[in-house]
Structures are given as structure tokens and as C-alpha cells.
Amino acid sequence: MYRKIFTCLFLFASLNIAQSLTVINTEKLIPGEQERLYFPRFSPDGNYITMSKSNFKGLWLYNLSQKELIKINDNFGSGFEPFFTDDSTIHFQIDEYINKRRIQIPKVYNTINGLETNDTSKLSLNISVKSGSSSIVISEKDKTRNLKPMGEGAYVWVSLSPDKDKILFTLLGKGTFVCDLEGRIISELGYANAPRWSPKGNWITYMVDKDDGISYISSDIFISSLNGKTKFNLTNTKDDIEMYPDWSPDGKKIVYNNLSGDIIISEFEIK
């Protein structure tokens, strides 16, 4: 009987242990007065961060160890969702207009030799997801299918979990959700824009932004557990507008920009 009572008390105590977030350090990597940049993204090894202008014009690379900012190009569209396929190769697209028609040209930048070349390769992924505007497009080997977990609407900020069995997405006007590969909803995060998976997939970072119909009036960076039950405000500022977060590969830091074009990195611990 005593063992049963002790077990119940232990379980009750375990369920009521609240996690806490402690910010260890916050550093401004690139001041906005030097170069107004946005949309930072870590490389897989954590040595580099890509970024761009607010209109996605141009692509920059910041070397964290050397604290050096490199301008890769000044092309329109090159700053829209560039991604690394390994520690040194960045894939992106540039916009060119021929007879008033926009053409997207794939490019590759090598961080080792500093060369930008046309991308003639075809990436081969076992499974990938992307936004199809009115649906989520899932590509598995040679098969492609469309998914509408929440019915009709505009699906944005779509990404596959690190273990490749869950999808994170935002349905405009409805909120941010996590579903499985068949579209079954696993969790609902509420209003959570520009969401990003943590390296292990157990946390999600995002921004909670507000506007007056013309300009942003506030925004903070949040971290949520996968089930949406535990949430932390990482920035929690009244006089700054922080946006577009991304995780470091070790899951201990988050990089983001503010409205002034500063690139900022925060180191934190969750207990």
C-alpha cells in the first residue's frame, strides 16, 4: 500500500514539474546600420548563416568563426529560401525577366572556393515537402501527391520534421499545425508564424507578430513544445520587433532578425 501511495505521489509531482527557459547570452552579429539584413538561416555545421534583404534581393553569408560578412550576389530572388545540401553547398534561385516573364534560374554557391555556378543537378531526396499554395506537396521518390490537412486554404511555411514523419505548416487565417504524412493533425500551435523545427524535432520556434494593416507594431520569438502545451517567449521585448528565427544545429541557439535589419543570436537553456 505504501509503495502504491509513493508511486502516485511521484507521478503527481512529475506531472507538475514546470520547465523553464534561461537566456544565457544575446549577441548582435550584424548591426542594421552596417547592412540591413533579414531571414537568417544556419548551415548544417553551424559555421555559417545565410541572410538577405527584406525583398529577397541579394544573398549574404556570415562566417561565425571569422566574424566576416560575405556578399554572394545582388540578384533578385536569391534570398528566398536558400538551403544547404551539405556543410559547404548553398542552393538558391535568381529571378530573371525575359519578355516580361519571370524565369527562375537555379544556382549553387560553394563556401570553400567562393564560386557561384549554374545548378544543373537534380536533387534526389527520399521524401520532401513544399507549399503548393492551396495544398502541401509531398514528393516521395518518383511519386507526388497533394495534401490538405485542414481543407481549403493557403498553406505556407511548410517543412518536414528531422525524422521525416511529420509536417509543420501554417494555414493562413487558421494558425500553425503539425500533422503526419497522411494529413492527420497531431498538434495545434495557434498563431505562430515562420515556424522552424528544432534539430531533434521536439521543439518549434516561431514569431508572434502583429501589424496595424500597414506596418508591424510588435513581434517576439517564441519556442513551443511539439504538442503546443509548453511555450516560452525567448525575446520578450517591448521596444524591439524580432522576426524569422532559425535553430543552430546543436539546438542551443536561435538566430533571428529585427525590423531594423539587425541579425541577432540568442543562446539559451531549457530545464
TAURMO-V49220 format. One record per residue. N is the residue number from 1. SS is DSSP state (alpha for helix, beta for strand, coil for the rest). Layout:
N,SS
N,SS
//
This chain:
1,coil
2,alpha
3,alpha
4,alpha
5,alpha
6,alpha
7,alpha
8,alpha
9,alpha
10,alpha
11,alpha
12,alpha
13,alpha
14,alpha
15,alpha
16,coil
17,coil
18,coil
19,coil
20,coil
21,beta
22,beta
23,beta
24,beta
25,beta
26,beta
27,beta
28,beta
29,beta
30,beta
31,coil
32,coil
33,coil
34,coil
35,coil
36,coil
37,coil
38,beta
39,beta
40,beta
41,beta
42,beta
43,coil
44,coil
45,coil
46,coil
47,coil
48,beta
49,beta
50,beta
51,beta
52,beta
53,coil
54,coil
55,coil
56,coil
57,coil
58,coil
59,beta
60,beta
61,beta
62,beta
63,beta
64,coil
65,coil
66,coil
67,coil
68,beta
69,beta
70,beta
71,beta
72,beta
73,beta
74,coil
75,coil
76,coil
77,coil
78,coil
79,coil
80,coil
81,coil
82,coil
83,beta
84,beta
85,coil
86,coil
87,coil
88,coil
89,beta
90,beta
91,beta
92,beta
93,beta
94,beta
95,beta
96,beta
97,beta
98,beta
99,coil
100,coil
101,beta
102,beta
103,beta
104,beta
105,beta
106,beta
107,beta
108,beta
109,beta
110,beta
111,coil
112,coil
113,coil
114,coil
115,coil
116,beta
117,beta
118,beta
119,coil
120,coil
121,coil
122,coil
123,coil
124,coil
125,coil
126,coil
127,beta
128,beta
129,beta
130,beta
131,beta
132,coil
133,beta
134,coil
135,coil
136,beta
137,beta
138,beta
139,beta
140,beta
141,coil
142,coil
143,beta
144,beta
145,beta
146,beta
147,beta
148,coil
149,coil
150,coil
151,coil
152,coil
153,coil
154,coil
155,beta
156,beta
157,beta
158,beta
159,beta
160,beta
161,coil
162,coil
163,coil
164,coil
165,coil
166,beta
167,beta
168,beta
169,beta
170,beta
171,beta
172,coil
173,coil
174,coil
175,beta
176,beta
177,beta
178,beta
179,beta
180,beta
181,coil
182,coil
183,coil
184,coil
185,beta
186,beta
187,beta
188,beta
189,beta
190,beta
191,coil
192,coil
193,beta
194,beta
195,beta
196,beta
197,beta
198,coil
199,coil
200,coil
201,coil
202,coil
203,beta
204,beta
205,beta
206,beta
207,beta
208,beta
209,beta
210,beta
211,beta
212,coil
213,coil
214,coil
215,coil
216,beta
217,beta
218,beta
219,beta
220,beta
221,beta
222,beta
223,beta
224,beta
225,beta
226,coil
227,coil
228,coil
229,coil
230,coil
231,beta
232,beta
233,beta
234,coil
235,coil
236,coil
237,coil
238,coil
239,coil
240,coil
241,beta
242,beta
243,beta
244,beta
245,beta
246,beta
247,beta
248,coil
249,coil
250,coil
251,coil
252,coil
253,beta
254,beta
255,beta
256,beta
257,beta
258,beta
259,coil
260,coil
261,coil
262,coil
263,beta
264,beta
265,beta
266,beta
267,beta
268,beta
269,beta
270,beta
271,coil
//
